[in-house]
Amino acid sequence: MNTSEGVAPMIVEQMADMILELKRAGISILLSEQNLHFAEMVSDRVYVLEKGQVRHAGAMRDFAADDGARRAYLGV
């Protein structure tokens, strides 16, 4: 299940704020998310899984800036 799928935008924003607050407190979070925009807001690292295999691992900022990787793994 995606964290933000089907959730009202105002609630998604509140979720992002809470995740960022937890990060500032030094708490690690594992997030399963297909919404790249949401994931970019709150994530430091990205792992792309396909059929149980890690296909990509790295910094979120690098992944978000890599058009080829986004197209290859997410179709965006």
Summary of the structure (lengths in Angstrom):
residues: 76
radius of gyration: 12.7
end to end distance: 19.3
largest distance: 34.2
contacts: 160
relative contact order: 0.14
helix: 49%
strand: 17%
